[in-house]
Amino acid sequence: MKKNTDLKTISEKIFAAKTVLLFPHKNPDGDSVGACSALSLALRAAGVECYVYADEAPKYLSFLNMEAFDRSWDKISNPDVCVAIDCNEYQRLQGRAEIFDRGQTRICIDHHEHDQGFGDLYYIDEGAAAACELVYEVIKESGVEITKDIANALYTGIVTDTGSFRYSNTKAETFKMAAELFEIGVDHINIMVNLFNNKNLKKVRCENKAVARAVFFADGKGVISYLTSGEMAAMDAHPQHADEIIDRLRDIEGVEMAAYLEEREDGIKVSMRSKTYSSVLEICQRNGGGGHVKAAGCTIHSTLENAFAIIKEAMETALD
């Protein structure tokens, strides 16, 4: 854990402010969107003017209350507090760092492995299963009522970042928190259907193409695949349509470590996962990224061919 304060102090600072801006990481997922949705709703209920400055949230999360999400980025010029959530470094703010730095107090709430803190106040708990676990504690400290909309957002983040409670980051505390949210009245079936049973056809096509060309090695313990920018364009697909490919690769029988590479304008986006004994975090950290022991990522500024070779060699060494 890396922190220079506690969640009670962070809660007091945020809820005492008049204006707050929230910043999820670029290409926001269920945890970052859920955490920002929940905290923004709680802040607004407490009379704080709050907006979430973010990339467009994935369509599959449209069932969440995102009334505070705004992409115009000019609602508050000099915010009292800016909070990076599920995001522990400037580069993950992707073009919003200058706005984040306008905050009189800058705060980071995160659960990813990182060498140092971020902002004026930071609380980074690598043991938390999701950023939503930490935001839940922040809201509870404030005394603001956790409504059904807030509970749905928090539950969504916990479910997505634990893989429906299947990943190794799931702890007894995770189930206790989920149970408390259940008692508030989360719409469990609707959340699960939207997250896992309403897959966009473009997403299916991306997954099929990536799995079909997958390369297996290390006696089937390693698998790596990719999609080019041209292939994505031909399918009229966007990054959110490929965000579950890495899970499909990891889930293949016999696979211990998986990697998915995607060609983008700013480099080759690498997503990695492992199942039981191996770590993908070290590989991603060596290439400028981060994350968790069994779920990590990085961006390699090179050709797709070179990035493929770098990651495959690192995986072979790790699995040897």
Secondary structure, DSSP 8 states (H G I E B T S, - for coil): -EESS-HHHHHHHHHT-SEEEEEE-SS--HHHHHHHHHHHHHHHHTT-EEEEE-S---GGGTTS--TTEESS--S-SS-SEEEEES--SGGGG-S-HHHHTTSSEEEEEE-SB-SS--SSEEEE-TT-S-HHHHHHHHHHHHT----HHHHHHHHHHHHHHTTTTTSTT--HHHHHHHHHHHHHT--HHHHHHHHHS---HHHHHHHHHHHHT-EEETTTTEEEEEE-HHHHHHTT--GGGGTTHHHHHHTSTT-SEEEEEEEETTEEEEEEEE-SS--SHHHHHHTT-EE-SSEEEEEE-S-HHHHHHHHHHHHHHHH-
